[in-house]
Amino acid sequence: MSQLGLDMNTTPTVHVIDDDHDLRLSLDSLLRSVGLKTVLHETVPNFSVFTESDGPTCALVDVRLPGSSGLDFQDQLLRSEKSVPLIFMTGFGDIPMTVRAMKAGAIDFLAKPFRDQDMLDAVSRALEIDRRRRSKDSEVSSLRARYEDLSSREKEVMALVATGLMNKQIAGRLSLSEVTVKIHRGSAMRKMDARTLADLIKMAETLRLNET
C-alpha cells in the first residue's frame, strides 16, 4: 500500500477484467503484493460491483473480451454515469483503439506484455484520481445537506447573492426590506459555515444554484 502512496484507512480495490486466466492470476499476485484488494472477472461484470467498495476503485480491462469488448464496456460505463477510472490492456492494440479509449477518459492503454512497474504506476494514477473524486463528492454531499437546512427564503437570498446582486437589489427583487435581506444572508452564511461572502458565493457555484 505504501508503495502506491494511497490512503491507509481504506484498502483500494482493483477490478481485473480479462478472459486470460493466467494473466488474471499474475495481476492478482502483483497487485496484492503492494497491498491492494483485487476482484477478478473473466467477462464484463455488472456495474453494481463498482459501487460496493468504500475506498478508491479502478479497473484493468482487456480490449478484446468475449461478448462486449473493453471499449464497448467503457461506452456502457459512461452511459450509466458510473465514474470508474479504466486502464486498458491489449495484445492487439492500434492507434485508433488507443485514441478512442483515451478520448473517452481512459487513464492508460498498456500493450501486452507490459512491465510490472508500468502497470503499478498506471494503477496508482487511477486510484488517486478516484480518491480525489470520492473526496470531492463527499464534500458536495455535505454542502448539499447544509443547504437543505436553509429556509426557503434563505435559499432565495443565497441564490441571488451568487448572481452578484447587492442587498438593495435583492430586497427589491423579493419585496423585502434591506435589513431583512441582511438577516437572511447572515443566517444562510452561518448555516452553510461560510466565513465570508466569497465563500458563500463559491458554495452556491458548487451547488450550481444559478442553474436551477
N, C-alpha and C positions, 0 to 999 in steps of 0.2 A: 504493500500500500504506500509506504513512504517513498518508494521509488517513483511513484506517479504524482506525488505532491498533492494528494486529494484529502478531503475532509475525513478525519479519523472517526467521526461519530457515526457515520453510516457507510456500509460497505457498498461500493458501486457495483452495478450489475452490467455484464456484457452478454448480449444475446448473440450466439453464433448460428447463422443460418446458411447451411451448406450441405449438399447431398453426399459429399465425400466423407465417409465415416472416419478414415484415418486423419484427415485434416481437422475434423471437429475435435477429435481427441487430442491432437497436437496443440491446437489453440487452447483447448481447455486446460492442458498442463501448463502452457506458457502463461496464461492469464492468472491462473490460480497461484503460480509461483511468485507473483507480485501482489498477492492478497486480494484479488478481485473475485467476485462471485460470477459464475457463468451459468447460462441456460442454453442448452444445445437443441437445435431444431434441424430436422432433415429437409423440411419444406417450409414454406411461408406460414408462420403461426397466425392465430387470431390476434387482432390488435390489442385485445384486452390484456395480454401478457405484459404489455409495456406500461400499464398503469398500476401494476401490483407492487412495484418497488418504491420504497420511501426515499431511496438515495439516487444519485446520478445514474443514468442509464444510457447505453448506446447499443448499436447493433452492427455486427460484421456480416455482410450479405454477399453471397456469391451472385455474380451477374446472371449466370445460366443455372436455372433451377427447374426441377420437374414442375409442370403446371405454370404458375405465374413466375415470370422472370424476376430477377432482382430489380430491374428498372420498373417493371410493372408494379412491383411491391412498393417502390418508392412513390410512384404516382398515387397508388391507393392510400398510402400513409398520409400524403399531403392532402388528399381529398377528405380524409377522415379527421383532419386537423389535429392529429397526434404529433407532437413535437418530439421526435426521437432522432438524434444525430446518427447518420449512417456512414459506414466505411465500406466501400465496395472492394471485392476481391474477384479476380478473373485470371484465367489462363489463356483467354482468347480476346483480350481487350483490344479495342481500336480507338482511334481518335474521336469518332462520332459518339461512341458509348461514353467515353470519358467526359466529353463536353456536355452531353445531355445530363449525366449524373451530377457533375459539378454545378451546372447552372441551376439544377433543382435543389441545390443545397447540401450535397454530399460533402463530408469532411475530407475524405481522401479516396483515391482509387489506386489500389495496390495490385500490381501484376504478380501472379504466382510464377515461380516461388519467390516469396518476399523474405527479407531479413527480419528476424525476431524483433530487433530494435526498431525497425521502421514501423512494424505493427504496434509495438508498445507506445511509440511516440504518437501515432495516429489515435490510438485509444485514449491516451492521456489528453489530447486536444479535445476529442469528442466528449469525454466525461466532464472536462472543465467547462465546456460550452453548456452542457446540460445542467451542471451545478449552478452556473450563473442564471440560466433561465428559470430554474426552480426557485432560486433566491428572489429573483425579480417578481415571479408570480406570487410568492408568499407575501412580499411587500405590498403588491397591488391588492391582494385579498384583504390584508389588514387595513389598508387605506379605505377600501370599499366598505368594510364593516363599520369603520368610524363614520364614514359619510352617511350610511343608512341610519345612524343615530341622530342625525340632524333633523330639526323640524322642517316642514315643507318650506317655510319662509326662509329659514337659514340656507336651505339648498338653493333657493331662488337667488338670494343675495350672493352666495358664493359663486354661482354660475355667472352672474352679471359682473362681479368683480373681476373674474377671469377674462372677460371681454375688454377690460380696460376702462370701464365706466367709473366715474367719480361717484362719491356718496350722494351728491346732489342729483346727479343724473339717474342713479338707481332709485332714489326716492321718488323722482318724477315718474319713472317707468312703473313703479309698483304702487304709486299713490300713497306713499308713506312719508313721514317726516324724516328729515336728515338724521336727527338724533336716533330715531327708531332703527334706521338702516345701520348706523354705527353700532348699536347694541346687538343687532343680529349678526353683523360681521364679526364683532368681538367674540360672541358666543360660538360662532362657527369656527373661529380660529382656535379657541380653547378646546373644543370637542375634537377637532382634527389634529390637535397637537402641533399647530403651525406657529412657529416663533415669530415669523414676520409675514407681512402681506405677500412678499415674494414667494415664501414657502406655500402659502395658501393657493396662489396662482399656479405654481408648479404642480400641486396636488390636483387641482382642477384639470390641468392639462393631462396628467397621468390618467385620470378617470375619464378623460375625453368628454367633459361636461358641455363643452361648446359644440359637440357633435350630436347631442341628444335634443 
